[in-house]
């Protein structure tokens, strides 16, 4: 059955309400973006120029290298895109500093991206297909249980962005035995502590990434691997993909904004073109309700 998901609006919410709702895996929705948008000219530029660039689907500004890696375009287009995404990222950071101050110590304000392609009908392998409901696993390499916070704005002037969801990670983990099996993997139990080998590998990656910042993406941890197995189960398993139990669609109109912990709620990009997406990694220990975090849900079941 497909219902219309009832969104909770947070246009006038006090900061703690936004923070608590996000930790409870709600979609925090704003009819109008609370973060200032790039100028009309800049939005026109992103919407018109980037789809013209060969192979551009997702353009991401990486703060660790102060660049947009693998972006083949003229210097002028590269520089303008970089400046727009960099300024937008600073606006999103300021928004969360105001609204979720408890999360800021030790956080990593990561990439700011522009999604240039229509999400619907892309012919992709299941694991890279965001049209299939999934939870996010890993961001910039290992999260080690830290949370993946994302802030979205639909910058299409006339078309909604549509998401699908089958509920929160907590609900799915409690109701789907296959999630527990996937988290166990070949170990036969849920293992979250890092082995000596894991620690050595992470140490080497940390050292190398001081020289080559983008290398941090190859880091890993038992927690991130367990989440990756769950992610892959959701995308690979036909019976789960075809099961519409609890499936709901959410429509985000032009210029609305929303935020979620994408490791805490299942989601798929059903359709839509042109969105700004900023990612922040929030330390697990900064959570006001840490028991709701996927790491602690897995730990409680181990
Ligand atoms: Fe995702």
Boltz pocket constraint, residues with backbone or C-beta under 6 A from the ligand:
constraints:
  - pocket:
      binder: B
      contacts: [[A, 130], [A, 134], [A, 135], [A, 136], [A, 262], [A, 267]]
      max_distance: 6.0
